[in-house]
Amino acid sequence: MSIQSINRAIEILNLFRENRSQLGLSEIAELVGLVKTTVFTIVKTLVENGFLYQDVYSKKYSLGISLFELGMRQAGNLEINKVAVNPMHQLSNDTSSYCRLAIWDASSVFITMTVHPQGMDSHTRQLGPRLPAYCTALGKAMLAHMPPDTINTYLDETEITAYTDYTIIDRNELLNDFQATRKRAYAISNKEILLHQVGIGAPVFNEKGSVTGAVSIQLNPEEVNLEKIEKVASRLLRATFQISSDLGYHILPIQPDKRYLL
C-alpha cells in the first residue's frame, strides 16, 4: 500500500524533470493539483532534508544538494560503472575522443559515465543527462539488440521528432537502421542529434546475454571517413566486449559484417 504523503513528495520532485530549474509555491500547487497549504508542508519538509532548496531572494524552489549527493553515490555504486571505468579510460586515450557509458532507463538513454582523453578533465562518475534513444549511438546500440516486441512498443509510445535534418524519423527507416546496427555490430548516429557530432556506439551485455548498457565514442564529422569509422569501431567493440565479459557475459566477440558499415 502506497503512502500518500510520500507519493506527493515524489510527484513534486519529479516536476523538476521537465526542464524546470525553479518553481514557486503557487506553480507547484497548480502543477500537482493541491492546495498551497498542503504543498507548503511537503515542500518545507523537503527543504529541511536538503531535497529542495529555496532561494532567499526569489523564494522559488530548486532541487537540493542531497539529491546530487545520493545520485553521485549511486553512480559510483553501479556495477557497470565499476567494471567499465578502466576500459573506457583506455578507449578514450587510444582514440583521443571522449566516451560515454549509458544504461536504459524509462525508455531513454541515461548517461552514467563520461570519460575524456588523458590530459583533459576526466569525469568518471555522472548521472545524466537523459537522451532520446532513436537518434543517439548509445540508444540505437541498445534498441537494436532488444526483442522486436520491445522495439515496437518503444516506437509506439515515443514521440519521434527531428533534432536536425539528418534525424531518422520514419518508422521503417528506423527499423532498417536497427537491423543494420545488429549486422554491423555497432550503431552510427550521423549528425542526428547534434550537427557537429558523429557518434559510434556498441552494446554491453550482462551475464544473461541481455543488453544492459552501451558505450559511445564522439567524433568530429569533418574527420570521419570509412577507414576512421572501422578503426574506431574495432577499438570500441574490444572495450565493450571486455566490459560485457567482466559483467559475466561469456560469448565470442561480435564480428562486424562489413556489408552494413554505412
C-alpha positions as CSV (number, residue, x, y, z in Angstrom):
1,M,0.0,0.0,0.0
2,S,1.5,3.4,-1.0
3,I,1.8,6.3,1.4
4,Q,0.0,9.4,0.1
5,S,2.4,12.0,1.5
6,I,5.4,10.2,0.1
7,N,3.7,9.9,-3.3
8,R,3.0,13.6,-3.2
9,A,6.6,14.5,-2.3
10,I,7.9,12.3,-5.2
11,E,5.4,14.0,-7.6
12,I,6.8,17.4,-6.5
13,L,10.4,16.4,-7.0
14,N,9.5,14.9,-10.5
15,L,8.2,18.3,-11.6
16,F,11.9,19.4,-12.0
17,R,12.5,16.7,-14.6
18,E,10.7,18.8,-17.2
19,N,13.4,21.4,-17.8
20,R,12.1,23.4,-14.8
21,S,15.0,24.7,-12.8
22,Q,12.9,26.8,-10.4
23,L,9.3,26.8,-9.3
24,G,7.3,28.9,-6.9
25,L,4.9,27.6,-4.4
26,S,1.8,28.6,-6.4
27,E,3.3,27.0,-9.5
28,I,4.0,23.7,-7.7
29,A,0.5,23.7,-6.2
30,E,-1.1,24.2,-9.6
31,L,1.0,21.5,-11.3
32,V,0.3,18.8,-8.7
33,G,-3.4,19.9,-8.2
34,L,-3.1,20.5,-4.5
35,V,-3.9,23.5,-2.2
36,K,-1.0,25.7,-1.3
37,T,-1.1,24.9,2.4
38,T,-0.7,21.1,1.7
39,V,2.1,21.8,-0.8
40,F,3.9,24.1,1.7
41,T,4.1,21.4,4.4
42,I,5.6,18.9,1.9
43,V,8.0,21.4,0.4
44,K,9.1,22.6,3.8
45,T,10.0,19.1,4.8
46,L,11.9,18.5,1.5
47,V,13.9,21.7,2.1
48,E,14.7,20.8,5.7
49,N,16.1,17.5,4.4
50,G,18.1,19.0,1.6
51,F,16.0,17.6,-1.3
52,L,14.8,21.0,-2.3
53,Y,16.5,24.4,-1.9
54,Q,14.7,27.8,-1.6
55,D,16.3,30.9,-3.0
56,V,16.5,33.6,-0.4
57,Y,15.5,36.4,-2.8
58,S,13.1,34.9,-5.3
59,K,11.6,32.4,-2.7
60,K,11.4,29.9,-5.5
61,Y,12.5,26.3,-5.1
62,S,15.0,24.2,-7.0
63,L,16.5,20.7,-6.4
64,G,18.7,20.4,-3.4
65,I,22.2,19.1,-2.9
66,S,21.1,16.0,-1.1
67,L,19.7,14.6,-4.4
68,F,23.0,15.3,-6.1
69,E,24.9,13.5,-3.3
70,L,22.7,10.5,-3.5
71,G,23.0,10.5,-7.3
72,M,26.8,10.6,-7.2
73,R,26.8,7.8,-4.6
74,Q,24.6,5.7,-6.9
75,A,26.7,6.4,-9.9
76,G,29.8,5.2,-8.0
77,N,28.0,2.0,-6.9
78,L,26.6,1.0,-10.3
79,E,28.3,-2.3,-11.2
80,I,28.5,-1.4,-14.8
81,N,30.4,1.8,-13.9
82,K,32.9,0.0,-11.7
83,V,33.6,-2.5,-14.5
84,A,33.7,0.0,-17.3
85,V,35.9,2.7,-15.9
86,N,39.3,1.3,-16.8
87,P,38.3,0.0,-20.3
88,M,36.7,3.4,-21.0
89,H,39.8,5.3,-20.0
90,Q,41.9,3.2,-22.2
91,L,39.4,3.5,-25.1
92,S,39.3,7.3,-24.7
93,N,43.1,7.6,-24.7
94,D,43.5,5.2,-27.7
95,T,41.0,7.1,-29.8
96,S,41.7,10.6,-28.4
97,S,38.0,11.0,-28.1
98,Y,35.6,11.4,-25.2
99,C,33.5,8.3,-24.4
100,R,30.1,7.9,-22.7
101,L,28.6,5.0,-20.9
102,A,24.8,4.8,-20.6
103,I,22.1,2.5,-19.3
104,W,18.5,2.0,-20.4
105,D,16.0,3.8,-18.1
106,A,12.4,4.9,-18.6
107,S,12.6,4.3,-22.4
108,S,15.5,6.6,-22.8
109,V,19.3,6.7,-22.6
110,F,20.6,7.7,-19.2
111,I,24.3,8.7,-19.0
112,T,26.2,7.2,-16.1
113,M,29.8,8.0,-17.0
114,T,31.8,10.3,-19.3
115,V,35.5,9.9,-19.8
116,H,37.8,12.4,-21.6
117,P,41.2,11.6,-23.1
118,Q,44.3,11.9,-20.9
119,G,45.3,15.5,-20.3
120,M,41.7,16.8,-20.1
121,D,39.3,16.9,-17.1
122,S,38.1,13.4,-16.6
123,H,34.6,12.7,-15.2
124,T,34.2,9.0,-14.3
125,R,31.0,9.3,-12.3
126,Q,28.0,11.0,-13.6
127,L,24.2,10.8,-13.6
128,G,22.6,12.3,-16.6
129,P,21.8,13.8,-19.0
130,R,18.9,11.7,-20.3
131,L,18.9,11.4,-24.1
132,P,16.5,10.2,-26.7
133,A,17.3,6.6,-27.9
134,Y,16.2,6.6,-31.5
135,C,18.7,9.2,-32.7
136,T,21.8,8.6,-30.5
137,A,24.5,6.0,-31.0
138,L,24.0,4.8,-27.4
139,G,20.3,4.4,-27.8
140,K,20.5,2.7,-31.2
141,A,23.1,0.3,-29.9
142,M,20.8,-0.8,-27.1
143,L,17.5,-0.8,-29.1
144,A,18.9,-2.9,-31.9
145,H,19.6,-5.7,-29.5
146,M,16.2,-5.7,-27.7
147,P,13.4,-8.1,-28.6
148,P,11.2,-7.0,-31.5
149,D,8.2,-6.5,-29.2
150,T,10.1,-4.2,-27.0
151,I,11.3,-2.2,-30.0
152,N,7.8,-1.8,-31.4
153,T,6.4,-0.8,-28.1
154,Y,9.1,1.8,-27.8
155,L,8.3,3.2,-31.2
156,D,4.6,3.2,-30.5
157,E,5.0,5.1,-27.3
158,T,7.7,7.5,-28.2
159,E,7.2,10.9,-29.9
160,I,9.7,10.7,-32.8
161,T,10.8,14.2,-33.6
162,A,13.7,15.6,-35.7
163,Y,16.6,17.3,-33.9
164,T,18.4,18.0,-37.1
165,D,17.8,17.5,-40.8
166,Y,19.7,14.2,-40.5
167,T,17.5,12.7,-37.8
168,I,15.7,9.5,-39.0
169,I,12.1,9.8,-38.1
170,D,10.4,7.3,-40.4
171,R,9.5,4.1,-38.6
172,N,10.5,1.7,-41.3
173,E,13.8,3.5,-41.8
174,L,14.5,3.3,-38.1
175,L,13.8,-0.4,-38.1
176,N,16.1,-0.9,-41.0
177,D,18.7,1.1,-39.2
178,F,18.4,-1.1,-36.1
179,Q,18.8,-4.2,-38.3
180,A,21.9,-2.7,-39.9
181,T,23.3,-2.0,-36.4
182,R,22.8,-5.6,-35.4
183,K,24.6,-6.8,-38.5
184,R,27.3,-4.3,-38.3
185,A,27.7,-4.8,-34.5
186,Y,27.7,-1.1,-33.7
187,A,25.5,1.9,-34.2
188,I,26.1,5.1,-36.0
189,S,24.4,8.4,-35.3
190,N,25.5,10.7,-38.1
191,K,24.7,14.3,-37.0
192,E,21.2,13.1,-36.0
193,I,21.1,14.9,-32.6
194,L,23.9,17.5,-33.0
195,L,25.2,18.7,-36.3
196,H,28.8,18.8,-35.0
197,Q,28.8,15.3,-33.8
198,V,29.0,11.7,-35.2
199,G,28.5,9.0,-32.6
200,I,29.6,5.4,-32.7
201,G,28.0,3.1,-30.1
202,A,28.2,-0.5,-29.1
203,P,26.1,-2.5,-26.7
204,V,27.1,-4.0,-23.4
205,F,25.6,-7.3,-22.3
206,N,25.1,-8.9,-18.9
207,E,25.5,-12.5,-17.7
208,K,22.1,-13.4,-19.1
209,G,23.0,-12.2,-22.6
210,S,20.6,-9.2,-22.4
211,V,21.7,-5.7,-23.4
212,T,22.3,-3.7,-20.2
213,G,24.0,-0.6,-21.5
214,A,26.1,0.9,-24.2
215,V,29.4,2.8,-24.8
216,S,29.8,5.5,-27.4
217,I,32.6,7.5,-29.0
218,Q,32.0,11.0,-30.2
219,L,33.8,12.1,-33.5
220,N,34.1,15.3,-35.4
221,P,32.1,15.0,-38.7
222,E,34.9,16.7,-40.6
223,E,37.3,13.9,-39.6
224,V,35.0,11.0,-40.3
225,N,35.6,8.6,-43.2
226,L,35.1,4.9,-43.7
227,E,38.6,4.0,-42.6
228,K,38.2,6.1,-39.4
229,I,34.9,4.5,-38.5
230,E,36.2,1.0,-39.0
231,K,39.3,1.7,-36.8
232,V,37.4,3.4,-34.0
233,A,34.6,0.8,-34.1
234,S,37.0,-2.0,-33.8
235,R,38.6,-0.5,-30.7
236,L,35.1,0.3,-29.3
237,L,34.0,-3.3,-29.7
238,R,37.0,-4.6,-27.9
239,A,36.2,-2.3,-25.0
240,T,32.5,-3.3,-24.8
241,F,33.4,-7.0,-25.1
242,Q,35.8,-6.6,-22.1
243,I,33.1,-4.8,-20.1
244,S,30.5,-7.4,-21.0
245,S,32.9,-10.2,-20.1
246,D,33.6,-8.6,-16.7
247,L,29.8,-8.5,-16.2
248,G,29.6,-12.2,-16.7
249,Y,28.8,-12.4,-20.5
250,H,30.7,-15.3,-22.0
251,I,30.1,-15.3,-25.7
252,L,32.6,-14.9,-28.5
253,P,33.1,-11.2,-29.5
254,I,30.8,-9.8,-32.1
255,Q,32.3,-9.8,-35.6
256,P,31.1,-6.8,-37.7
257,D,29.5,-7.5,-41.1
258,K,31.2,-5.0,-43.4
259,R,28.3,-5.1,-45.8
260,Y,26.5,-2.8,-43.3
261,L,29.2,-0.4,-42.5
262,L,27.4,2.6,-43.9
